[in-house]
Amino acid sequence: MNVTFLLVKLELSLGDSMPYTKEEARIEIAKLVDDFRTHEATLESAAEAQIENNFIRPFFNFLNWNTENRGLSHAHYEFKVQVTNKKGLRPDYILNLDGRDVLGMDAKQVKYSMKDPRWLYQAYS
């Protein structure tokens, strides 16, 4: 997976949180993927919020995104959750960099197949 563009990050004061190096991020993301694969069957019934807390936020934390928006004013949030965008759409997550929305994402429960064409209509860009 090529995540190079996601490694770009604003220079922010993140409190006690230290940025991950590229190698540390790879290791932590590999652990996250292994954890997901190990528990995939039990995650079938997990709520979207549980997937967010256990996998989505940690994934972006490892890529040095400020998912808690610590030290940021509302107008400068990096990781936006359930916010209607300029097109009137409401993706689950929006990554914002330098005041620009750069990536909109929609999460699904594990029980839903990402190959189902219904979810293509929820692609926001």
Buried (B, 14 or more C-beta within 10 A) or exposed (E): EEBEEBBEBBEBEBEEEEEBEEEEBEEBBEEBEEBBEEBEEEBEEBEBEEBBEBBBBBBBBBBBBBBBBEEBEEEBBBBBBEBEEEEEBBBBBBBBBEEEBBBBBBBBEBEEEEEEEEEEEBEBE
